[in-house]
Every structure is written in C-alpha cells, then in structure tokens.
Amino acid sequence: MASGTGNGRVRSARRGGSPYPRADVWPRVLAKAADLLVAILFAWIVPSVGGVLGIVYLLLADAMPNGQSPGKRLLGIKAVHVPTRTPCNARQSVIRNFPIAVAFGLALNPILALVAVPIVLFELYMVATDPLGVRIGDVFADTQVIDGKVPLETTAPVQNASMLRKLPLPRPDVGDVEAQTRSS
C-alpha cells in the first residue's frame, strides 16, 4: 500500500521518520467516526450554534488528556507530537484536525458537502497508504497516531527501520546529583 521510489525504498509523508509504529487503520477510522458523531450531535441538538461547537470540538479533540479524543480513548489509540514525544497539545490538535474540521463545516451545507467529500477521501487515502499512517494534518502538526499501549519515551519496533527518526531521549538533569555526591 505504501508508495515506493522505484529503488526499493519506502517513502513516507514524514521525511524524518518516526520512532513509533503506525496505528492500525480501522481503529483510526472508527475513532474519527465516533468523534464526527459527537460533532454531528452538537449540530443536531443545538441547531443555532451546534455546527460551530462541532467544529471547535473536532479542532480540539486530540488535546484532551494523553492525546486521546473520546473516539481515540474508546479504541485505544493516541495522537503524539513526534519531535517532543509528548501527547498532542491544543495547538497541534488544531493544526492536525483542521482539514477534517473544514470538511465538517462544509458538510453542514448540503451544496458545499460535495467539496467535503474529496477532503475526507484524501485524508483516508493518506492514512491507508502512508507507511507511518500520517495524514496531511499530521504532516503540518508533526504528529502521529499510535497505539495507546506504546510508551512515549521509548522506541518501539517499527516494520521499516528506514522510517525511524533518530531523536535522542531527553536526559535527566544529573548536575545536582553529581554535586551532592562530591560533597558527601
């Protein structure tokens, strides 16, 4: 499913690779469907402002604790910021979910809903075909969706070792410990 370069190497949308394995496609699709259902319920229950509430919910969904929207929590996956190896924060959540939120906003209008379909299909194509499962929002936010059981601070086995990002783990501050041991 991944696109190749003709020389046997696998190419990802994330040039630097990642220390994390990709999350399975179906949990991601089902988690996004659950989050879209919540946004649709906002629009249906509160018609006057529900559409806006749904868009805001979609934009900030991955900024919830552990980078898990309700859909992600339900299916055991999480969004992480790859360079810092931390759960997705509000800024990263807004950036990574912007295409889906725009598609949701367009889908609220029956005529503009036709424009939303290609956006969603492209995002789904990216998730299904990229070796790391990143979609366009993940590329801009430098995030990735991973299995919720993968610890953030360690590297997990990856199917394609060339996709690993070589990032040093944060080192603990040992300066104070060294000073204490010298004075003892």
N, CA, C and O of each residue as an XYZ file, in Angstrom:
736
protein
N       0.804     -1.203      0.000
C       0.000      0.000      0.000
C       0.844      1.262      0.000
O       0.410      2.304     -0.492
N       2.027      1.174      0.541
C       2.885      2.352      0.621
C       3.483      2.661     -0.734
O       3.753      1.765     -1.534
N       3.684      3.941     -0.976
C       4.259      4.324     -2.250
C       5.759      4.087     -2.227
O       6.420      4.296     -1.209
N       6.279      3.654     -3.343
C       7.705      3.375     -3.432
C       8.400      4.424     -4.268
O       7.759      5.257     -4.908
N       9.725      4.375     -4.254
C      10.503      5.339     -5.021
C      11.104      4.705     -6.261
O      11.802      5.383     -7.015
N      10.855      3.427     -6.491
C      11.408      2.751     -7.648
C      12.737      2.071     -7.338
O      13.166      1.198     -8.092
N      13.388      2.445     -6.258
C      14.662      1.835     -5.896
C      14.513      0.933     -4.670
O      15.500      0.631     -3.999
N      13.295      0.508     -4.379
C      13.062     -0.408     -3.276
C      12.842      0.260     -1.921
O      12.505     -0.420     -0.952
N      13.022      1.560     -1.837
C      12.816      2.263     -0.567
C      11.370      2.724     -0.445
O      10.727      3.053     -1.442
N      10.869      2.744      0.775
C       9.508      3.191      1.039
C       9.556      4.666      1.384
O      10.416      5.107      2.147
N       8.637      5.421      0.826
C       8.602      6.865      1.067
C       7.384      7.200      1.923
O       6.282      6.706      1.684
N       7.604      8.043      2.917
C       6.537      8.488      3.798
C       6.356      9.989      3.658
O       7.266     10.698      3.229
N       5.178     10.466      4.021
C       4.929     11.906      4.027
C       5.783     12.581      5.100
O       6.072     13.773      4.996
N       6.191     11.832      6.130
C       7.039     12.366      7.187
C       8.479     12.051      6.808
O       8.931     10.914      6.946
N       9.186     13.049      6.336
C      10.548     12.841      5.829
C      11.507     12.346      6.893
O      12.389     11.536      6.606
N      11.347     12.822      8.112
C      12.280     12.461      9.172
C      12.011     11.108      9.794
O      12.785     10.659     10.641
N      10.940     10.449      9.400
C      10.597      9.174     10.011
C       9.973      9.360     11.374
O       9.540     10.455     11.731
N       9.932      8.273     12.135
C       9.300      8.306     13.449
C       9.832      7.160     14.289
O      10.173      6.105     13.754
N       9.906      7.354     15.599
C      10.306      6.244     16.462
C       9.144      5.302     16.770
O       9.328      4.294     17.452
N       7.964      5.622     16.278
C       6.766      4.876     16.627
C       6.226      4.072     15.443
O       6.345      4.497     14.293
N       5.632      2.906     15.729
C       4.957      2.169     14.660
C       3.605      2.826     14.360
O       3.027      3.501     15.211
N       3.123      2.617     13.154
C       1.827      3.186     12.799
C       0.694      2.465     13.518
O       0.785      1.271     13.802
N      -0.354      3.190     13.804
C      -1.557      2.582     14.371
C      -2.330      1.925     13.228
O      -2.237      2.356     12.078
N      -3.083      0.892     13.547
C      -3.891      0.231     12.529
C      -4.913      1.199     11.956
O      -5.356      2.126     12.634
N      -5.280      0.977     10.708
C      -6.184      1.886     10.003
C      -7.599      1.848     10.591
O      -8.192      2.902     10.822
N      -8.146      0.658     10.837
C      -9.546      0.582     11.277
C      -9.817      1.245     12.615
O     -10.832      1.929     12.740
N      -8.970      1.083     13.619
C      -9.232      1.842     14.852
C      -9.220      3.351     14.617
O      -9.997      4.082     15.231
N      -8.340      3.819     13.729
C      -8.293      5.263     13.430
C      -9.586      5.710     12.759
O     -10.148      6.745     13.117
N     -10.058      4.934     11.790
C     -11.277      5.300     11.063
C     -12.472      5.289     12.018
O     -13.293      6.206     12.004
N     -12.562      4.259     12.838
C     -13.688      4.168     13.778
C     -13.622      5.261     14.845
O     -14.656      5.792     15.251
N     -12.417      5.598     15.301
C     -12.270      6.672     16.294
C     -12.708      8.008     15.699
O     -13.399      8.784     16.358
N     -12.307      8.279     14.451
C     -12.710      9.535     13.804
C     -14.224      9.544     13.575
O     -14.865     10.585     13.716
N     -14.798      8.385     13.222
C     -16.256      8.302     13.049
C     -16.969      8.610     14.361
O     -17.992      9.295     14.363
N     -16.434      8.107     15.484
C     -17.041      8.398     16.785
C     -16.950      9.888     17.098
O     -17.905     10.474     17.606
N     -15.809     10.503     16.799
C     -15.654     11.944     17.051
C     -16.567     12.762     16.135
O     -17.129     13.774     16.556
N     -16.711     12.328     14.899
C     -17.633     13.020     13.985
C     -19.075     12.877     14.464
O     -19.878     13.797     14.312
N     -19.398     11.727     15.041
C     -20.744     11.529     15.592
C     -21.013     12.517     16.727
O     -22.110     13.066     16.826
N     -20.015     12.744     17.582
C     -20.165     13.736     18.662
C     -20.399     15.120     18.059
O     -21.275     15.854     18.516
N     -19.618     15.482     17.032
C     -19.775     16.793     16.389
C     -21.153     16.915     15.733
O     -21.781     17.972     15.799
N     -21.617     15.846     15.107
C     -22.952     15.853     14.487
C     -24.033     16.019     15.551
O     -25.017     16.726     15.337
N     -23.846     15.363     16.704
C     -24.818     15.516     17.796
C     -24.871     16.956     18.289
O     -25.950     17.470     18.585
N     -23.708     17.616     18.381
C     -23.713     19.041     18.736
C     -24.566     19.821     17.736
O     -25.407     20.626     18.134
N     -24.352     19.584     16.446
C     -25.082     20.318     15.401
C     -26.570     20.000     15.430
O     -27.393     20.864     15.124
N     -26.919     18.792     15.787
C     -28.323     18.374     15.771
C     -29.060     18.843     17.031
O     -30.206     19.286     16.952
N     -28.402     18.745     18.191
C     -29.064     19.080     19.455
C     -29.194     20.594     19.641
O     -30.207     21.076     20.147
N     -28.169     21.337     19.233
C     -28.185     22.794     19.385
C     -28.053     23.414     17.989
O     -26.968     23.868     17.626
N     -29.129     23.443     17.203
C     -29.021     23.870     15.802
C     -28.451     25.276     15.602
O     -27.778     25.528     14.602
N     -28.708     26.187     16.529
C     -28.253     27.563     16.317
C     -26.725     27.696     16.371
O     -26.145     28.428     15.569
N     -26.077     27.005     17.297
C     -24.615     27.107     17.429
C     -23.925     25.751     17.397
O     -22.707     25.674     17.554
N     -24.681     24.690     17.198
C     -24.124     23.343     17.236
C     -23.064     23.079     16.189
O     -22.109     22.345     16.443
N     -23.221     23.674     15.005
C     -22.209     23.498     13.963
C     -20.869     24.052     14.389
O     -19.828     23.430     14.178
N     -20.903     25.229     14.991
C     -19.665     25.853     15.473
C     -19.083     25.043     16.631
O     -17.871     24.838     16.697
N     -19.940     24.584     17.540
C     -19.469     23.743     18.642
C     -18.830     22.456     18.112
O     -17.807     22.007     18.629
N     -19.437     21.870     17.083
C     -18.885     20.658     16.477
C     -17.513     20.906     15.871
O     -16.610     20.082     16.013
N     -17.354     22.038     15.196
C     -16.056     22.382     14.601
C     -15.009     22.586     15.690
O     -13.890     22.085     15.581
N     -15.372     23.321     16.742
C     -14.439     23.556     17.852
C     -14.072     22.226     18.513
O     -12.907     21.991     18.836
N     -15.062     21.360     18.712
C     -14.789     20.040     19.295
C     -13.800     19.262     18.428
O     -12.832     18.703     18.944
N     -14.036     19.222     17.121
C     -13.136     18.482     16.235
C     -11.724     19.056     16.253
O     -10.746     18.308     16.239
N     -11.618     20.378     16.282
C     -10.292     21.001     16.296
C      -9.510     20.664     17.567
O      -8.302     20.437     17.507
N     -10.187     20.632     18.706
C      -9.506     20.446     19.990
C      -9.578     19.021     20.545
O      -9.081     18.762     21.641
N     -10.184     18.107     19.808
C     -10.423     16.756     20.328
C      -9.155     16.040     20.766
O      -9.162     15.357     21.790
N      -8.075     16.179     20.021
C      -6.852     15.444     20.348
C      -6.017     16.129     21.424
O      -4.968     15.612     21.808
N      -6.463     17.276     21.915
C      -5.760     17.961     23.001
C      -6.259     17.486     24.359
O      -5.785     17.958     25.392
N      -7.195     16.570     24.366
C      -7.683     16.020     25.628
C      -6.571     15.175     26.252
O      -5.600     14.853     25.567
N      -6.682     14.810     27.517
C      -5.595     14.089     28.199
C      -5.050     12.908     27.389
O      -5.804     12.147     26.782
N      -3.729     12.779     27.397
C      -2.994     11.716     26.709
C      -3.133     11.757     25.193
O      -2.873     10.752     24.530
N      -3.537     12.894     24.625
C      -3.689     12.982     23.180
C      -4.811     12.109     22.667
O      -4.766     11.642     21.529
N      -5.817     11.884     23.492
C      -6.901     10.977     23.133
C      -8.241     11.689     23.133
O      -8.728     12.116     24.180
N      -8.834     11.814     21.956
C     -10.215     12.254     21.865
C     -11.070     11.121     22.433
O     -10.557     10.024     22.653
N     -12.354     11.358     22.675
C     -13.194     10.246     23.152
C     -13.154      9.036     22.214
O     -13.129      7.896     22.678
N     -13.149      9.275     20.910
C     -13.068      8.162     19.959
C     -11.746      7.412     20.064
O     -11.721      6.182     20.033
N     -10.652      8.153     20.189
C      -9.332      7.517     20.326
C      -9.236      6.747     21.641
O      -8.687      5.646     21.676
N      -9.762      7.314     22.707
C      -9.729      6.634     24.002
C     -10.528      5.331     23.930
O     -10.100      4.304     24.456
N     -11.671      5.379     23.287
C     -12.526      4.209     23.142
C     -11.810      3.086     22.384
O     -11.996      1.910     22.697
N     -10.995      3.444     21.391
C     -10.343      2.439     20.555
C      -8.865      2.226     20.882
O      -8.181      1.479     20.182
N      -8.364      2.872     21.936
C      -7.022      2.590     22.423
C      -5.888      3.127     21.571
O      -4.843      2.487     21.457
N      -6.078      4.294     20.970
C      -5.011      4.941     20.199
C      -4.827      6.360     20.720
O      -5.677      6.870     21.451
N      -3.716      7.003     20.346
C      -3.473      8.368     20.822
C      -2.659      9.135     19.793
O      -1.933      8.549     18.990
N      -2.794     10.464     19.831
C      -2.036     11.348     18.948
C      -0.846     11.895     19.732
O      -1.003     12.398     20.845
N       0.354     11.792     19.136
C       1.563     12.273     19.801
C       2.310     13.246     18.901
O       2.261     13.150     17.675
N       3.004     14.186     19.537
C       3.891     15.097     18.822
C       5.235     14.383     18.729
O       5.888     14.148     19.746
N       5.646     14.040     17.515
C       6.814     13.183     17.318
C       8.116     13.804     17.831
O       8.852     13.114     18.535
N       8.450     15.075     17.521
C       9.744     15.593     17.977
C       9.916     15.635     19.490
O      11.013     15.398     19.996
N       8.846     15.931     20.213
C       8.955     16.041     21.670
C       8.534     14.763     22.391
O       8.747     14.626     23.595
N       7.938     13.833     21.655
C       7.453     12.572     22.225
C       6.484     12.806     23.378
O       6.561     12.156     24.421
N       5.573     13.750     23.164
C       4.562     14.081     24.160
C       3.184     13.974     23.522
O       3.062     14.027     22.298
N       2.138     13.824     24.346
C       0.791     13.820     23.782
C       0.507     15.131     23.049
O       1.089     16.168     23.368
N      -0.360     15.076     22.100
C      -0.756     16.225     21.287
C      -1.314     17.329     22.185
O      -2.127     17.057     23.068
N      -0.879     18.583     21.963
C      -1.424     19.696     22.737
C      -2.475     20.431     21.889
O      -2.767     20.017     20.767
N      -3.031     21.504     22.418
C      -4.127     22.210     21.736
C      -3.694     22.752     20.373
O      -4.428     22.614     19.394
N      -2.527     23.359     20.301
C      -2.046     23.915     19.024
C      -1.885     22.819     17.979
O      -2.337     22.967     16.844
N      -1.245     21.729     18.359
C      -1.039     20.625     17.435
C      -2.369     19.984     17.045
O      -2.544     19.572     15.898
N      -3.298     19.898     17.981
C      -4.605     19.332     17.694
C      -5.352     20.166     16.656
O      -5.952     19.623     15.728
N      -5.310     21.495     16.819
C      -5.981     22.373     15.855
C      -5.363     22.209     14.468
O      -6.083     22.117     13.474
N      -4.034     22.171     14.400
C      -3.363     22.041     13.101
C      -3.678     20.693     12.467
O      -4.020     20.634     11.286
N      -3.569     19.615     13.227
C      -3.750     18.281     12.636
C      -5.210     18.006     12.268
O      -5.474     17.234     11.345
N      -6.153     18.620     12.970
C      -7.563     18.359     12.694
C      -8.222     19.400     11.799
O      -9.414     19.294     11.509
N      -7.469     20.403     11.356
C      -8.030     21.464     10.524
C      -8.708     20.929      9.260
O      -9.829     21.350      8.973
N      -8.093     20.028      8.490
C      -8.777     19.543      7.281
C     -10.114     18.860      7.572
O     -11.083     19.063      6.841
N     -10.174     18.058      8.625
C     -11.423     17.368      8.963
C     -12.469     18.366      9.460
O     -13.649     18.237      9.131
N     -12.052     19.356     10.244
C     -12.993     20.366     10.742
C     -13.550     21.197      9.583
O     -14.733     21.537      9.571
N     -12.695     21.521      8.611
C     -13.167     22.252      7.428
C     -14.182     21.393      6.668
O     -15.231     21.887      6.255
N     -13.868     20.118      6.488
C     -14.795     19.219      5.786
C     -16.122     19.130      6.536
O     -17.186     19.134      5.917
N     -16.064     19.051      7.874
C     -17.302     19.014      8.665
C     -18.095     20.301      8.478
O     -19.310     20.257      8.283
N     -17.418     21.448      8.534
C     -18.096     22.729      8.334
C     -18.745     22.820      6.964
O     -19.863     23.320      6.837
N     -18.050     22.337      5.933
C     -18.620     22.334      4.583
C     -19.806     21.376      4.488
O     -20.780     21.656      3.789
N     -19.723     20.258      5.185
C     -20.787     19.253      5.128
C     -22.075     19.733      5.789
O     -23.135     19.149      5.562
N     -22.003     20.783      6.597
C     -23.219     21.323      7.210
C     -24.124     21.986      6.180
O     -25.322     22.153      6.412
N     -23.550     22.363      5.043
C     -24.313     22.940      3.940
C     -24.458     21.861      2.869
O     -23.452     21.336      2.389
N     -25.709     21.515      2.479
C     -25.896     20.419      1.524
C     -25.161     20.605      0.189
O     -24.721     19.625     -0.411
N     -25.028     21.823     -0.268
C     -24.343     22.057     -1.543
C     -22.832     21.956     -1.357
O     -22.147     21.323     -2.160
N     -22.315     22.574     -0.309
C     -20.874     22.547     -0.059
C     -20.381     21.186      0.419
O     -19.178     20.927      0.432
N     -21.313     20.316      0.814
C     -20.928     18.978      1.258
C     -20.188     18.231      0.158
O     -19.375     17.353      0.447
N     -20.456     18.563     -1.085
C     -19.749     17.916     -2.194
C     -18.257     18.237     -2.179
O     -17.446     17.442     -2.653
N     -17.897     19.389     -1.640
C     -16.484     19.763     -1.533
C     -15.830     19.010     -0.371
O     -14.626     18.756     -0.404
N     -16.604     18.654      0.645
C     -16.062     17.962      1.814
C     -15.635     16.536      1.481
O     -14.686     16.018      2.069
N     -16.323     15.908      0.551
C     -16.037     14.508      0.227
C     -14.591     14.300     -0.228
O     -13.932     13.404      0.298
N     -14.060     15.083     -1.182
C     -12.659     14.857     -1.577
C     -11.662     15.094     -0.440
O     -10.625     14.433     -0.381
N     -11.964     16.025      0.453
C     -11.058     16.277      1.582
C     -10.972     15.037      2.459
O      -9.879     14.599      2.819
N     -12.114     14.477      2.799
C     -12.155     13.297      3.659
C     -11.524     12.095      2.947
O     -10.785     11.327      3.563
N     -11.809     11.935      1.673
C     -11.225     10.813      0.926
C      -9.703     10.924      0.841
O      -9.006      9.913      0.933
N      -9.179     12.142      0.667
C      -7.730     12.315      0.616
C      -7.093     11.993      1.963
O      -6.050     11.341      2.014
N      -7.708     12.441      3.048
C      -7.203     12.131      4.381
C      -7.198     10.614      4.612
O      -6.232     10.067      5.144
N      -8.271      9.946      4.212
C      -8.361      8.492      4.359
C      -7.303      7.793      3.509
O      -6.698      6.815      3.948
N      -7.081      8.289      2.304
C      -6.046      7.738      1.426
C      -4.671      7.851      2.085
O      -3.891      6.899      2.065
N      -4.380      9.005      2.663
C      -3.086      9.205      3.325
C      -2.906      8.222      4.484
O      -1.845      7.611      4.615
N      -3.924      8.066      5.315
C      -3.844      7.162      6.462
C      -3.607      5.726      5.995
O      -2.817      4.995      6.592
N      -4.290      5.334      4.936
C      -4.205      3.952      4.469
C      -2.913      3.647      3.722
O      -2.447      2.508      3.762
N      -2.320      4.627      3.040
C      -1.180      4.331      2.179
C       0.165      4.758      2.728
O       1.189      4.230      2.294
N       0.205      5.689      3.659
C       1.484      6.146      4.178
C       2.058      5.085      5.119
O       1.318      4.521      5.925
N       3.364      4.802      5.033
C       3.954      3.778      5.901
C       3.806      4.068      7.391
O       3.768      3.138      8.197
N       3.723      5.329      7.766
C       3.540      5.679      9.169
C       2.099      6.046      9.490
O       1.782      6.358     10.638
N       1.230      6.013      8.498
C      -0.172      6.333      8.715
C      -0.444      7.802      8.949
O      -1.472      8.151      9.529
N       0.467      8.689      8.505
C       0.237     10.113      8.725
C      -0.662     10.670      7.634
O      -0.586     10.264      6.474
N      -1.502     11.597      8.023
C      -2.337     12.294      7.053
C      -1.834     13.722      6.946
O      -0.903     14.102      7.657
N      -2.424     14.513      6.080
C      -1.884     15.846      5.803
C      -1.848     16.708      7.068
O      -0.908     17.481      7.252
N      -2.839     16.593      7.931
C      -2.822     17.341      9.188
C      -1.654     16.934     10.076
O      -1.067     17.774     10.757
N      -1.314     15.640     10.072
C      -0.172     15.160     10.855
C       1.140     15.718     10.319
O       2.051     16.017     11.091
N       1.240     15.857      9.009
C       2.462     16.392      8.411
C       2.698     17.819      8.905
O       3.808     18.158      9.316
N       1.662     18.653      8.868
C       1.812     20.051      9.284
C       2.012     20.198     10.799
O       2.742     21.086     11.241
N       1.374     19.341     11.588
C       1.492     19.428     13.045
C       2.655     18.604     13.586
O       2.966     18.690     14.774
N       3.300     17.811     12.742
C       4.386     16.908     13.134
C       3.910     15.942     14.207
O       4.574     15.740     15.223
N       2.747     15.353     13.963
C       2.142     14.416     14.894
C       1.966     13.070     14.215
O       2.133     12.938     13.002
N       1.630     12.081     15.014
C       1.350     10.740     14.505
C       0.386     10.068     15.462
O       0.446     10.294     16.671
N      -0.503      9.243     14.930
C      -1.403      8.463     15.764
C      -0.759      7.093     15.977
O      -0.364      6.417     15.027
N      -0.664      6.704     17.256
C      -0.029      5.435     17.589
C      -0.949      4.628     18.494
O      -1.939      5.146     19.009
N      -0.616      3.356     18.682
C      -1.340      2.503     19.607
C      -1.168      3.071     21.012
O      -0.070      3.492     21.376
N      -2.217      3.089     21.789
C      -2.183      3.667     23.130
C      -1.280      2.934     24.101
O      -0.933      3.477     25.149
N      -0.888      1.695     23.770
C      -0.025      0.926     24.665
C       1.453      1.224     24.454
O       2.281      0.823     25.272
N       1.800      1.920     23.375
C       3.204      2.227     23.099
C       3.642      3.365     24.018
O       3.037      4.437     23.997
N       4.692      3.148     24.831
C       5.155      4.236     25.697
C       5.780      5.354     24.872
O       6.438      5.093     23.865
N       5.577      6.587     25.292
C       6.074      7.735     24.529
C       7.585      7.887     24.614
O       8.209      8.354     23.661
N       8.181      7.504     25.730
C       9.594      7.795     25.926
C      10.536      6.740     25.361
O      11.751      6.941     25.380
N      10.027      5.649     24.871
C      10.897      4.618     24.308
C      10.559      4.386     22.853
O       9.469      4.724     22.390
N      11.493      3.815     22.147
C      11.229      3.473     20.758
C      10.633      2.084     20.711
O      11.030      1.195     21.465
N       9.702      1.913     19.844
C       9.042      0.637     19.659
C       9.495      0.034     18.346
O       9.962      0.760     17.468
N       9.372     -1.270     18.187
C       9.786     -1.862     16.924
C       8.941     -1.326     15.779
O       7.721     -1.211     15.890
N       9.602     -1.002     14.687
C       8.935     -0.473     13.505
C       9.183     -1.448     12.371
O      10.280     -1.988     12.238
N       8.152     -1.676     11.543
C       8.288     -2.629     10.453
C       9.380     -2.219      9.476
O      10.103     -3.080      8.976
N       9.517     -0.960      9.198
C      10.508     -0.483      8.246
C      11.519      0.373      8.993
O      11.235      1.523      9.326
N      12.689     -0.179      9.255
C      13.677      0.513     10.078
C      14.142      1.817      9.448
O      14.617      2.695     10.168
N      14.026      1.981      8.129
C      14.461      3.228      7.496
C      13.551      4.392      7.861
O      13.913      5.545      7.628
N      12.372      4.119      8.430
C      11.432      5.176      8.789
C      11.650      5.683     10.211
O      10.953      6.594     10.659
N      12.615      5.100     10.923
C      12.879      5.549     12.286
C      13.474      6.943     12.292
O      14.355      7.247     11.488
N      13.009      7.778     13.178
C      13.596      9.097     13.358
C      14.622      8.969     14.466
O      14.327      8.445     15.540
N      15.782      9.431     14.213
C      16.862      9.326     15.189
C      16.823     10.546     16.111
O      17.481     11.553     15.853
N      16.049     10.440     17.180
C      15.947     11.520     18.159
C      16.530     11.052     19.481
O      16.216      9.954     19.941
N      17.370     11.863     20.096
C      17.876     11.464     21.410
C      16.772     11.574     22.451
O      15.927     12.467     22.391
N      16.795     10.660     23.396
C      15.852     10.743     24.502
C      16.273     11.887     25.415
O      17.467     12.145     25.561
N      15.322     12.573     26.028
C      15.691     13.642     26.958
C      16.513     13.069     28.106
O      16.162     12.038     28.681
N      17.594     13.740     28.429
C      18.462     13.270     29.502
C      18.044     13.900     30.823
O      17.716     15.085     30.881
N      18.057     13.102     31.877
C      17.708     13.683     33.185
C      18.802     14.635     33.639
O      19.971     14.474     33.289
N      18.407     15.623     34.417
C      19.366     16.584     34.957
C      20.100     15.915     36.118
O      19.533     15.708     37.190
N      21.366     15.580     35.887
C      22.138     14.891     36.914
C      23.144     15.813     37.585
O      23.914     15.366     38.436
N      23.152     17.087     37.223
C      24.105     18.036     37.792
C      24.018     18.109     39.300
O      25.043     18.113     39.983
N      22.809     18.166     39.830
C      22.632     18.269     41.273
C      23.072     16.994     41.971
O      23.627     17.053     43.069
N      22.834     15.841     41.354
C      23.213     14.569     41.954
C      24.738     14.474     42.043
O      25.279     14.001     43.042
N      25.435     14.935     40.974
C      26.893     14.904     40.984
C      27.440     15.817     42.072
O      28.384     15.447     42.770
N      26.861     17.000     42.227
C      27.332     17.926     43.266
C      27.089     17.335     44.645
O      27.922     17.498     45.536
N      25.988     16.663     44.836
C      25.685     16.071     46.131
C      26.621     14.936     46.446
O      27.020     14.773     47.599
N      26.989     14.141     45.449
C      27.874     13.003     45.720
C      29.294     13.489     45.998
O      30.007     12.855     46.776
N      29.726     14.589     45.390
C      31.066     15.118     45.659
C      31.159     15.699     47.060
O      32.207     15.594     47.698
N      30.089     16.307     47.552
C      30.134     16.944     48.868
C      29.977     15.920     49.988
O      30.250     16.236     51.145
N      29.550     14.722     49.675
C      29.344     13.683     50.710
C      30.629     13.036     51.108
O      30.635     12.148     51.961
